[in-house]
């Protein structure tokens, strides 16, 4: 019986040491690799990231405008649009309206639609 107790205690000590070494190793990785450090985004940051990954529009010859969704404050997303004078305003406005709908659909899917606000900032591109 004493042998079984000794083996059990030895295994327990071994597991505890192994676990502590794992924690130390993980902590060391965090110091050596800051890109692996944990980070929890706020709800509005997460929503901006999720929607921008879907709705982002890059400048191209057919549709000369950019559209980005960014966090404006703790409860507001901003649809930021910059366009050239040759843009098809009707198509661009449809894209802005669609982005607004995507934001609210995503917010509703997370249960955040009661507090999320959306603003727009549309400006003519002025080359420097």
CORCORTA-V932441 format. One record per helix or strand of 2 or more residues. SS is the DSSP state (H for helix, E for strand). FROM is the first residue (numbers start at 1). LEN is the number of residues. If there is no record, write none. Layout:
ss = [SS	SS]
from = [FROM	FROM]
len = [LEN	LEN]
//
This chain:
ss = [H	H	H	E	E	H	E]
from = [2	34	43	65	76	89	117]
len = [31	3	13	9	8	22	8]
//
